[in-house]
Amino acid sequence: MTRIPTKLKPWFEARRRFKLSHAHTQMARELGMNPRKLGSLADGGQEPWKLPLPEFIVECYRKSFGRSEPEHVRSLEEVVQAEERRRKEKQARKAEEMVIPAGSAQSAVPATRTTGLGSDALPLAGAWFCFRFVPETKGVPLERIERDLHRGRSLRQLGAG
């Protein structure tokens, strides 16, 4: 049995709890409905003004997409199988990338792209900028900083006696 993704577990529960068909479940997912909130939309028999949940979903789908059902209905089980297949294909591609050709001295680690600047350049540039342009104002009251700025003092002289 395949593992059910965490994001689909609430949909399995909602389908069982509200007796929704595969089409209704897919329509609700495409509409972006929250499976945990379907209970507040369902007619529990005490609220006769509400449509039954499947009819409500169809009506919302018709308003949003202009048709009463999806062109191709996929069950949740089919969605899980497709995701599992996609995951296995991705793992196989990764494994192929890591294979070293016979007689090759290359490493098994895929090459990474660089931007021209070393990865150490950006933090150094940030540290230089802070040292060069950000004034030391530790222990200086805000009123004094404001007064110095209004008088036109340079940033390097902020808070200086």
Secondary structure, 3 states (H helix, E strand, C coil): CCCCCHHHHHHHHHHHHCCCCHHHHHHHHHHCCCHHHHHHHCCCCCCCCCCCHHHHHHHHHHHHHCCCCCCCCCCHHHHHHHHHHHHHHHHHHHHHHHCCCCCCCCCCCCCCCCCCCCCCHHHHHHHHHHHHHCCCCCCCCHHHHHHHHHCCCCHHHCCCC
